Amino acid sequence: MWELELIPVYLLLSMWGGKKRLYSATKFILYTAGGSVFLLLGVLGIGLYGSNEPIFNFETSANQSYPVALEIIFYIGFFVAFAVKSPIIPLHTWLPDTHGEAHYSTCMLLAGILLKMGAYGLVRINMELLPHAHSIFSPWLVIVGTIQIIYAAPTSSGIGSITDTGLNGAILQIISHGFLGAALFFLAGTSYDRIRLVYLDEMGGIAIPMPKIFTMFSIFSMASLALPGMSGFVSELIVFFGIITSQKYLLMPKILITFVMAIGMILTPIYSLSMSRQMFYGYKLFNAPNSYFFDSGPRELFVLISIFLPVIGIGIYPDFVLSLSVDKVEAILSNFIYR
């Protein structure tokens, strides 16, 4: 059932994508299906270990102990599978082509749901089933997550912190990034439907004829760069505190990680504000001859407001989500104490 999500995304991309849709769809299926081979081998290895008959019960596998060397092999296999789906560098090269050629509704599906399956797998499989191997590889997850904050969410840093604060923050980051990514792709797609321009250097002055799109774009851009009161801020803050309070890492690595994450937090507003300035300010489009652009309609505003409400709700009251995950997080982390 897990891999059935590849079929509709492949069809959506190959049938309703851009000019290079077949290339992007082929690259997408090759990467993700290739990662699925590692997932299949890992599941078969765990199911067949220590028994003449295959056991595919999650609770039974969670209580099973493995030799450290075998656990590391399982961990690497699952990690490759989920790193492709998340995606985590350097297995992320299929994503720019897919997002660049897919229709924005397909991008919303990818960013909002499907990419989060990889992070979910890292928590439920790698971390819960294979705690010893996770303890070995967790520093590398923190390093990768710190690098990824420059262009993505630091989810893997929270998973690698092995603290209840960091893991809760990672789960909150998964949910927050799903909402924000879907909203920004929706806004990018609806803007393209109106202006039919792709490159930023061709845009300008969109805020005047389309003030509603400008307002919503600004709100979600601020949320994505972790504006206080939004879900992005509270989730990144919790991940940050999870790393700082982790007993697994010494002071100097924490300082170095904090420094690199700070660089990422500085670059993110630069990316976002530069994009907004290029798209919405100036008079390039506004003064173009015969230019007319209609603003968001009720349907688009309904979609955006429906996404905005949980973003602001999580930012103001994160316990609404954390209360659902805290018990499971404690159960997962207990494996690192008692096993």
Sine and cosine of phi, psi and omega as CSV:
sin_phi,cos_phi,sin_psi,cos_psi,sin_omega,cos_omega
0.00,0.00,-0.55,0.83,-0.06,-1.00
-0.84,0.54,-0.68,0.73,-0.13,-0.99
-1.00,0.07,-0.05,1.00,0.03,-1.00
-0.91,0.41,-0.33,0.94,0.01,-1.00
-0.92,0.39,-0.33,0.95,0.02,-1.00
-0.93,0.36,-0.53,0.85,-0.11,-0.99
-0.92,0.39,-0.81,0.58,-0.01,-1.00
-0.90,0.44,-0.57,0.82,0.01,-1.00
-0.92,0.39,-0.66,0.75,0.05,-1.00
-0.87,0.50,-0.70,0.72,-0.01,-1.00
-0.92,0.39,-0.67,0.74,0.03,-1.00
-0.88,0.48,-0.64,0.76,-0.02,-1.00
-0.95,0.30,-0.70,0.71,-0.08,-1.00
-0.97,0.26,-0.43,0.90,-0.05,-1.00
-0.99,-0.11,-0.57,0.82,-0.10,-0.99
-0.84,-0.55,0.39,0.92,0.02,-1.00
-1.00,0.03,-0.22,-0.98,-0.03,-1.00
-0.99,0.10,-0.38,-0.92,-0.09,-1.00
-0.91,0.41,-0.56,0.83,0.00,-1.00
-0.98,-0.20,0.56,0.83,-0.11,-0.99
-0.91,0.41,-0.59,0.81,-0.02,-1.00
-0.93,0.36,-0.64,0.77,0.07,-1.00
-0.89,0.46,-0.72,0.69,-0.02,-1.00
-0.91,0.40,-0.64,0.77,0.01,-1.00
-0.91,0.40,-0.63,0.77,0.03,-1.00
-0.91,0.40,-0.69,0.73,0.03,-1.00
-0.90,0.45,-0.65,0.76,0.03,-1.00
-0.88,0.48,-0.74,0.68,-0.07,-1.00
-0.95,0.31,-0.56,0.83,0.02,-1.00
-0.92,0.40,-0.71,0.70,0.00,-1.00
-0.91,0.42,-0.80,0.60,-0.10,-0.99
-0.94,0.35,-0.64,0.77,0.06,-1.00
-0.94,0.35,-0.57,0.82,0.09,-1.00
-0.89,0.46,-0.66,0.75,0.09,-1.00
-0.90,0.43,-0.53,0.85,0.00,-1.00
-0.92,0.39,-0.43,0.90,0.06,-1.00
-0.89,0.45,-0.69,0.73,0.06,-1.00
-0.89,0.45,-0.61,0.79,0.04,-1.00
-0.90,0.44,-0.69,0.73,0.01,-1.00
-0.90,0.44,-0.70,0.71,0.00,-1.00
-0.90,0.44,-0.64,0.77,0.03,-1.00
-0.91,0.42,-0.68,0.73,0.02,-1.00
-0.90,0.44,-0.69,0.73,0.02,-1.00
-0.90,0.43,-0.64,0.76,0.01,-1.00
-0.89,0.46,-0.71,0.70,0.01,-1.00
-0.93,0.36,-0.64,0.77,-0.03,-1.00
-0.93,0.37,-0.53,0.85,-0.06,-1.00
-1.00,-0.08,-0.14,0.99,-0.08,-1.00
-0.94,0.33,0.77,-0.64,0.12,-0.99
0.94,0.35,0.34,0.94,-0.01,-1.00
-0.46,-0.89,0.57,-0.82,0.06,-1.00
-0.96,0.26,-0.40,0.92,0.02,-1.00
-0.91,-0.42,0.61,-0.79,-0.02,-1.00
-0.91,0.42,0.68,-0.74,0.03,-1.00
-0.86,-0.51,0.90,-0.43,-0.02,-1.00
-0.89,-0.46,0.70,0.71,0.06,-1.00
-0.97,-0.23,0.82,-0.57,-0.11,-0.99
-0.91,0.42,-0.68,0.73,-0.04,-1.00
-0.90,0.43,-0.63,0.78,0.05,-1.00
-0.90,0.43,-0.68,0.73,0.01,-1.00
-0.92,0.39,-0.53,0.85,0.00,-1.00
-0.92,0.38,-0.47,0.88,0.00,-1.00
-1.00,-0.05,0.02,1.00,-0.04,-1.00
-1.00,0.07,0.67,-0.74,0.08,-1.00
-0.98,-0.20,0.60,-0.80,-0.03,-1.00
-0.81,-0.58,0.47,-0.88,0.17,-0.99
-0.85,0.52,0.56,-0.83,-0.12,-0.99
-0.85,0.52,-0.68,0.73,-0.02,-1.00
-0.88,0.47,-0.69,0.72,0.01,-1.00
-0.92,0.39,-0.62,0.79,0.02,-1.00
-0.89,0.45,-0.61,0.80,0.04,-1.00
-0.91,0.42,-0.66,0.75,0.02,-1.00
-0.89,0.46,-0.73,0.68,0.05,-1.00
-0.85,0.52,-0.69,0.72,-0.06,-1.00
-0.88,0.47,-0.71,0.70,-0.01,-1.00
-0.89,0.46,-0.67,0.74,0.02,-1.00
-0.88,0.48,-0.75,0.66,0.03,-1.00
-0.91,0.41,-0.61,0.79,-0.02,-1.00
-0.89,0.45,-0.68,0.73,0.04,-1.00
-0.87,0.50,-0.69,0.72,-0.01,-1.00
-0.88,0.48,-0.73,0.68,-0.06,-1.00
-0.98,0.20,-0.45,0.89,0.05,-1.00
-0.92,0.39,-0.54,0.84,0.07,-1.00
-0.92,0.38,-0.65,0.76,-0.10,-1.00
-0.98,0.19,-0.41,0.91,-0.11,-0.99
-0.92,0.40,-0.75,0.66,-0.22,0.97
-1.00,-0.06,0.34,-0.94,0.03,-1.00
-0.89,-0.45,0.66,-0.75,0.01,-1.00
-0.88,0.48,0.61,-0.80,0.10,0.99
-0.99,-0.11,0.34,0.94,-0.05,-1.00
-0.99,-0.13,0.50,0.87,-0.11,-0.99
-0.95,-0.31,0.06,1.00,-0.19,-0.98
-0.94,0.35,-0.27,0.96,0.06,-1.00
-0.96,0.26,-0.38,0.92,-0.15,-0.99
-0.94,0.34,-0.72,0.69,0.02,-1.00
-0.86,0.52,-0.66,0.76,0.02,-1.00
-0.91,0.42,-0.65,0.76,-0.01,-1.00
-0.92,0.40,-0.75,0.66,0.02,-1.00
-0.91,0.41,-0.56,0.83,-0.02,-1.00
-0.93,0.36,-0.48,0.88,-0.06,-1.00
-0.97,-0.26,-0.34,0.94,-0.06,-1.00
-0.97,0.25,0.46,-0.89,0.16,-0.99
-0.91,0.42,0.48,-0.88,-0.12,-0.99
-0.90,0.44,-0.43,0.90,0.07,-1.00
-0.92,0.38,-0.59,0.81,0.09,-1.00
-0.93,0.37,-0.62,0.78,0.06,-1.00
-0.89,0.45,-0.61,0.79,0.06,-1.00
-0.88,0.47,-0.67,0.74,0.02,-1.00
-0.90,0.43,-0.68,0.74,0.01,-1.00
-0.90,0.43,-0.81,0.59,-0.09,-1.00
-0.94,0.35,-0.58,0.81,-0.10,-0.99
-0.99,0.15,-0.51,0.86,-0.13,-0.99
-0.78,-0.63,-0.85,0.53,-0.24,-0.97
-0.92,0.40,-0.63,0.78,0.00,-1.00
-0.92,0.38,-0.37,0.93,-0.01,-1.00
-0.98,0.22,-0.25,0.97,0.03,-1.00
-0.91,0.41,-0.53,0.85,0.04,-1.00
-0.92,0.40,-0.70,0.71,0.04,-1.00
-0.91,0.42,-0.62,0.78,0.06,-1.00
-0.88,0.48,-0.66,0.75,0.03,-1.00
-0.90,0.43,-0.61,0.79,0.04,-1.00
-0.88,0.48,-0.62,0.79,-0.01,-1.00
-0.96,0.27,-0.77,0.64,-0.13,-0.99
-0.98,0.18,-0.49,0.87,-0.04,-1.00
-0.98,-0.21,-0.90,0.44,-0.08,-1.00
-0.89,0.46,-0.69,0.72,-0.11,-0.99
-0.99,0.13,-0.66,0.75,-0.08,-1.00
-0.99,0.14,-0.67,0.75,-0.05,-1.00
-1.00,0.10,-0.48,0.88,-0.14,-0.99
-0.80,-0.60,0.90,0.44,-0.12,-0.99
-0.92,0.39,-0.58,0.81,-0.02,-1.00
-0.91,0.42,-0.72,0.69,0.03,-1.00
-0.91,0.41,-0.58,0.82,0.02,-1.00
-0.90,0.43,-0.59,0.81,0.05,-1.00
-0.89,0.46,-0.56,0.83,0.01,-1.00
-0.95,0.30,-0.66,0.75,-0.11,-0.99
-1.00,-0.05,-0.11,0.99,-0.07,-1.00
-0.86,0.51,-0.61,0.80,0.06,-1.00
-0.86,0.51,-0.59,0.81,0.03,-1.00
-0.93,0.36,-0.57,0.82,0.07,-1.00
-0.89,0.45,-0.65,0.76,0.03,-1.00
-0.89,0.45,-0.67,0.74,0.01,-1.00
-0.89,0.46,-0.73,0.69,0.00,-1.00
-0.89,0.45,-0.68,0.73,0.03,-1.00
-0.89,0.45,-0.58,0.81,0.04,-1.00
-0.92,0.40,-0.63,0.77,0.05,-1.00
-0.92,0.39,-0.65,0.76,-0.08,-1.00
-0.94,0.34,-0.32,0.95,-0.01,-1.00
-0.90,0.45,-0.33,0.95,0.02,-1.00
-0.91,0.41,-0.53,0.85,-0.02,-1.00
-0.71,-0.71,0.07,1.00,-0.03,-1.00
-0.45,-0.90,-0.25,-0.97,-0.03,-1.00
-1.00,0.01,0.58,-0.82,-0.04,-1.00
-1.00,0.09,0.70,0.71,-0.10,-1.00
-0.89,0.45,-0.70,0.71,-0.07,-1.00
-0.92,0.40,-0.40,0.92,0.08,-1.00
-0.91,0.41,-0.66,0.75,0.05,-1.00
-0.91,0.42,-0.62,0.79,0.03,-1.00
-0.92,0.40,-0.59,0.81,-0.03,-1.00
-0.98,0.18,-0.20,0.98,-0.04,-1.00
-0.95,0.30,-0.41,0.91,-0.03,-1.00
0.81,0.59,0.71,0.70,0.14,-0.99
-0.75,-0.66,0.43,-0.90,0.01,-1.00
-0.91,0.42,-0.57,0.82,0.04,-1.00
-0.91,0.42,-0.74,0.67,-0.03,-1.00
-0.91,0.42,-0.67,0.74,-0.03,-1.00
-0.94,0.34,-0.65,0.76,0.09,-1.00
-0.88,0.48,-0.64,0.77,0.05,-1.00
-0.90,0.43,-0.61,0.79,0.03,-1.00
-0.90,0.44,-0.68,0.73,0.04,-1.00
-0.89,0.45,-0.67,0.74,0.04,-1.00
-0.90,0.43,-0.59,0.81,0.02,-1.00
-0.92,0.40,-0.63,0.78,0.05,-1.00
-0.85,0.52,-0.73,0.68,-0.03,-1.00
-0.93,0.37,-0.71,0.70,-0.03,-1.00
-0.89,0.46,-0.73,0.69,-0.02,-1.00
-0.90,0.43,-0.52,0.85,0.07,-1.00
-0.89,0.46,-0.72,0.70,0.04,-1.00
-0.91,0.42,-0.75,0.66,-0.09,-1.00
-0.93,0.38,-0.67,0.74,0.02,-1.00
-0.89,0.46,-0.69,0.72,0.02,-1.00
-0.89,0.45,-0.67,0.74,-0.01,-1.00
-0.91,0.42,-0.68,0.73,-0.03,-1.00
-0.93,0.37,-0.61,0.79,0.08,-1.00
-0.92,0.40,-0.61,0.79,0.04,-1.00
-0.89,0.46,-0.69,0.72,0.02,-1.00
-0.92,0.40,-0.66,0.76,0.04,-1.00
-0.89,0.46,-0.65,0.76,-0.01,-1.00
-0.93,0.37,-0.69,0.72,0.01,-1.00
-0.92,0.38,-0.54,0.84,0.07,-1.00
-0.92,0.40,-0.67,0.75,0.01,-1.00
-0.90,0.43,-0.60,0.80,0.04,-1.00
-0.85,0.52,-0.46,0.89,-0.06,-1.00
-1.00,-0.05,-0.70,0.72,-0.13,-0.99
-0.99,-0.17,-0.33,0.95,0.03,-1.00
0.83,0.55,0.61,0.79,0.06,-1.00
-0.82,-0.57,0.56,-0.83,-0.05,-1.00
-0.93,-0.37,-0.65,0.76,-0.14,-0.99
-1.00,0.02,0.66,-0.76,-0.06,-1.00
-0.90,0.44,-0.56,0.83,-0.05,-1.00
-0.94,0.33,-0.16,0.99,0.07,-1.00
-1.00,-0.07,-0.15,0.99,-0.12,-0.99
-0.99,-0.17,0.12,-0.99,0.06,-1.00
0.45,-0.89,0.60,-0.80,0.10,-1.00
0.96,0.28,0.33,0.94,-0.04,-1.00
-0.95,0.31,-0.38,0.92,-0.08,-1.00
-0.89,0.45,-0.50,0.87,-0.07,-1.00
-0.96,0.29,-0.78,0.63,0.01,-1.00
-0.98,0.19,-0.32,0.95,-0.05,-1.00
-0.76,-0.65,0.94,0.35,-0.08,-1.00
-0.93,0.37,-0.52,0.86,-0.01,-1.00
-0.93,0.37,-0.70,0.71,0.05,-1.00
-0.90,0.44,-0.65,0.76,0.04,-1.00
-0.87,0.50,-0.70,0.71,-0.02,-1.00
-0.89,0.45,-0.75,0.67,-0.03,-1.00
-0.93,0.37,-0.60,0.80,0.04,-1.00
-0.89,0.45,-0.66,0.75,0.00,-1.00
-0.91,0.42,-0.67,0.75,-0.02,-1.00
-0.88,0.47,-0.76,0.65,-0.05,-1.00
-0.96,0.29,-0.47,0.88,0.10,-0.99
-0.92,0.40,-0.67,0.74,0.05,-1.00
-0.90,0.44,-0.62,0.78,0.02,-1.00
-0.91,0.42,-0.62,0.79,-0.02,-1.00
-0.94,0.33,-0.43,0.90,0.05,-1.00
-1.00,-0.06,0.34,0.94,0.14,-0.99
0.93,0.36,0.77,0.63,0.12,-0.99
-0.95,0.32,0.74,-0.67,0.02,-1.00
-0.83,0.56,0.65,-0.76,-0.07,-1.00
1.00,-0.09,-0.13,0.99,0.03,-1.00
-0.93,-0.36,0.29,-0.96,-0.08,-1.00
-0.90,0.44,-0.54,0.84,-0.01,-1.00
-0.89,0.46,-0.60,0.80,-0.02,-1.00
-0.92,0.38,-0.78,0.62,-0.10,-0.99
-0.92,0.38,-0.58,0.81,-0.01,-1.00
-0.94,0.35,-0.69,0.72,0.04,-1.00
-0.92,0.39,-0.58,0.81,0.02,-1.00
-0.90,0.43,-0.66,0.75,0.00,-1.00
-0.93,0.38,-0.66,0.76,0.07,-1.00
-0.88,0.48,-0.68,0.73,0.00,-1.00
-0.87,0.49,-0.73,0.68,0.02,-1.00
-0.92,0.39,-0.53,0.85,0.05,-1.00
-0.89,0.47,-0.64,0.77,0.03,-1.00
-0.94,0.33,-0.69,0.73,-0.04,-1.00
-0.89,0.45,-0.62,0.79,-0.06,-1.00
-1.00,0.01,-0.01,1.00,-0.01,-1.00
-0.92,0.39,0.72,-0.70,0.03,-1.00
-0.99,0.11,-0.08,1.00,-0.08,-1.00
-0.98,0.17,-0.39,0.92,-0.13,-0.99
-0.91,-0.42,0.55,-0.83,0.02,-1.00
-0.98,0.22,0.11,-0.99,-0.09,-1.00
-0.91,0.42,-0.72,0.70,-0.06,-1.00
-0.90,0.44,-0.71,0.71,0.10,-0.99
-0.86,0.52,-0.61,0.79,0.03,-1.00
-0.89,0.45,-0.67,0.74,0.02,-1.00
-0.89,0.45,-0.68,0.73,0.00,-1.00
-0.90,0.43,-0.70,0.71,0.02,-1.00
-0.88,0.47,-0.68,0.73,0.02,-1.00
-0.88,0.48,-0.63,0.77,0.00,-1.00
-0.90,0.43,-0.72,0.69,-0.01,-1.00
-0.92,0.40,-0.65,0.76,0.04,-1.00
-0.90,0.44,-0.58,0.81,0.04,-1.00
-0.90,0.43,-0.63,0.78,0.07,-1.00
-0.87,0.49,-0.70,0.72,0.03,-1.00
-0.88,0.47,-0.63,0.78,0.01,-1.00
-0.93,0.36,-0.43,0.90,0.08,-1.00
-0.98,0.20,-0.63,0.77,-0.03,-1.00
-0.94,0.35,-0.55,0.83,-0.04,-1.00
-0.86,0.51,-0.76,0.65,0.08,-1.00
-0.87,0.49,-0.54,0.84,0.03,-1.00
-0.89,0.45,-0.73,0.68,0.05,-1.00
-0.85,0.53,-0.79,0.61,-0.14,-0.99
-0.92,0.39,-0.74,0.68,-0.04,-1.00
-0.94,0.35,-0.56,0.83,0.07,-1.00
-0.90,0.43,-0.65,0.76,0.05,-1.00
-0.89,0.46,-0.73,0.68,-0.01,-1.00
-0.89,0.46,-0.67,0.74,0.02,-1.00
-0.88,0.47,-0.68,0.73,-0.05,-1.00
-0.93,0.37,-0.62,0.79,-0.07,-1.00
-0.98,0.18,-0.71,0.70,-0.28,-0.96
-0.97,-0.24,-0.29,0.96,-0.03,-1.00
-0.95,-0.32,0.21,-0.98,-0.09,-1.00
1.00,-0.01,-0.08,-1.00,-0.12,-0.99
-0.75,-0.66,0.31,0.95,-0.08,-1.00
-0.88,0.48,-0.79,0.61,-0.02,-1.00
-0.99,0.17,-0.58,0.81,-0.08,-1.00
-0.89,0.46,-0.56,0.83,-0.01,-1.00
-1.00,-0.09,0.06,1.00,0.01,-1.00
-0.92,0.39,0.59,-0.81,-0.02,-1.00
-0.91,0.41,0.67,-0.74,0.04,-1.00
0.85,0.52,0.51,0.86,-0.02,-1.00
-1.00,0.04,0.75,-0.67,0.07,-1.00
-0.50,-0.87,0.79,-0.61,-0.01,-1.00
-0.74,-0.67,0.75,-0.66,0.03,-1.00
-1.00,-0.06,0.54,-0.84,-0.10,-0.99
-0.99,0.10,-0.02,-1.00,0.00,-1.00
-0.87,0.48,0.61,-0.79,0.09,-1.00
-1.00,-0.10,-0.01,-1.00,-0.03,-1.00
-0.87,0.50,-0.60,0.80,-0.02,-1.00
-0.91,0.42,-0.71,0.71,-0.01,-1.00
-0.93,0.36,-0.63,0.78,0.05,-1.00
-0.90,0.44,-0.60,0.80,0.03,-1.00
-0.89,0.46,-0.68,0.73,0.02,-1.00
-0.89,0.45,-0.71,0.70,-0.05,-1.00
-0.93,0.38,-0.66,0.76,0.03,-1.00
-0.92,0.39,-0.58,0.82,0.04,-1.00
-0.90,0.44,-0.54,0.84,0.06,-1.00
-0.99,0.16,-0.57,0.82,-0.06,-1.00
-0.93,0.38,-0.58,0.81,-0.05,-1.00
-0.86,0.51,-0.75,0.66,0.07,-1.00
-0.92,0.38,-0.47,0.88,0.04,-1.00
-0.90,0.44,-0.74,0.67,0.01,-1.00
-0.96,0.28,-0.53,0.85,0.01,-1.00
-0.91,0.42,-0.71,0.71,0.04,-1.00
-0.91,0.41,-0.61,0.79,0.00,-1.00
-0.90,0.43,-0.58,0.82,-0.01,-1.00
-1.00,0.08,-0.64,0.77,-0.06,-1.00
-0.70,-0.71,0.97,0.23,-0.04,-1.00
-0.91,0.41,-0.35,0.94,0.00,-1.00
-0.88,0.48,-0.34,0.94,0.05,-1.00
-0.86,0.51,-0.60,0.80,0.05,-1.00
-1.00,-0.02,-0.68,0.74,-0.07,-1.00
-0.88,0.47,-0.53,0.85,0.01,-1.00
-0.90,0.43,-0.39,0.92,0.02,-1.00
-0.99,0.12,-0.36,0.93,-0.10,-1.00
-0.94,-0.34,-0.26,0.97,-0.17,-0.99
-0.89,0.46,-0.64,0.77,-0.02,-1.00
-0.92,0.40,-0.68,0.73,0.00,-1.00
-0.93,0.38,-0.60,0.80,0.04,-1.00
-0.89,0.46,-0.69,0.72,0.03,-1.00
-0.89,0.45,-0.61,0.79,0.02,-1.00
-0.92,0.40,-0.64,0.77,0.02,-1.00
-0.92,0.40,-0.70,0.71,-0.04,-1.00
-0.94,0.33,-0.36,0.93,0.06,-1.00
-0.90,0.43,-0.40,0.92,0.05,-1.00
-0.89,0.45,-0.49,0.87,-0.03,-1.00
-0.99,0.15,-0.12,0.99,0.00,-1.00
-0.97,-0.25,-0.69,0.73,-0.16,-0.99
-0.98,-0.20,-0.14,0.99,-0.04,-1.00
-0.96,-0.28,0.00,0.00,0.00,0.00
